[in-house]
Amino acid sequence: MYTKSRAAAVMRLAVAVFAFATLTASAQERAPTFKIATVAPKGSIYHRVLQDIGEKWRAAERPGARFIVYTDSAQGPEAETVRRMRIGQLSASMVSIVGLSEIDESVSALQKIPLMFRSWDEVDYVRERLRPELEQRLRAKGFVVLFWGEGGWVQFFSRAPYRMPEDYRAAKIFAWAGDNPQVDLMKSLGYRPVVLELSDILPSLQTGMIDTVPAAPLWALAGQFDRTARHMLRINWVPIVGAVVVSAASLEAMSPAGRAALLEASARAGDTLRAQRNTRDDEIIRALEGRGLKVTDPTPEIERAWQELARNAWPRVRGGMVPADTFDRVESLLAEYRGGKK
């Protein structure tokens, strides 16, 4: 039978346990969790720069803060990560123009115009002049750009040694799920797109469901596409351009110190990626050649044929895949840049 003193002691213990649990729960509620998704492979340079951002952010944020990076499309394709950001399931995502276009289609001009850009310098020139407007458009829809980046130039990897544009009309070509305008464009030009998620590319190559993959060399290396698609036409079809975007709500929920650390680390991450972009494709292509990839550099005849195809596609791209006014501004800015160089 309990004495009064024993009952009082039990009561005090219960109160203390409850208070501790309440304080712990309160602290956990206050400590934020930052969740960021990317289709990039685990261990890639893109994964590593996100991890570095996370370390800087956790050190500046409140105790107990967590920074979780989901790689390899673990949170779904880019369009799905944008949706998850909108409903608060993700804080941020590293996306290409395919994902950014889900927020605002104006950004598509940086990537979706074939053979419009000739160098990274041209991409930089156009993007820096469009950037204030593009970032303002994204911000108006609840997303903040942490930094812009690039993933290399799209080349054509295939099982057969295709060269000319008409050769590829017999091919079964990978098309990115969620990019319906691109699929429609390919069909209108007489090609056969096969819509797949990124994770399905390798098994689809192996089974013959597809035989051609337009991809940046880094993605071919990481996905081992070259093990089956043993030929590559080096055409620099379009640049892969993207950005890391964070929901405005997630950014505003951070402490001032955490927010400052995130922005500073993101700026450095952009510089890190940009410093390697000029040599990355060349280094990766040499590595792929060492594994048996056969690379074809286009002759002037091949280049002229591809340029003709691209120019025939531009009227369909303008107003279809890229807003007409943005398309025109890109053309004007490139003319300005090239005129200045001359």
Secondary structure, DSSP 8 states (H G I E B T S, - for coil): ---HHHHHHHHHHHHHHHHHHHHHHHHHHHS-EEEEEESS-TTSHHHHHHHHHHHHHHHHS-TT-EEEEE-TTTT-SHHHHHHHHHTTS-SEEEEEHHHHHHH-GGGGGGTSSTT---SHHHHHHHHHHHHHHHHHHHHHTTEEEEEEEEEEE-EEEESS---SGGGGGGSEEEEETT-HHHHHHHHHTT-EEEEE-GGGHHHHHHHTS--EEEE-HHHHHHHTGGGT--EEE-----EEEEEEEEEHHHHHHS-HHHHHHHHHHHHHHHHHHHHHHHHHHHHHHHHHHHTT-EEE---HHHHHHHHHHHHHHHHHHBTTTB-HHHHHHHHHHHHHHHHHH-
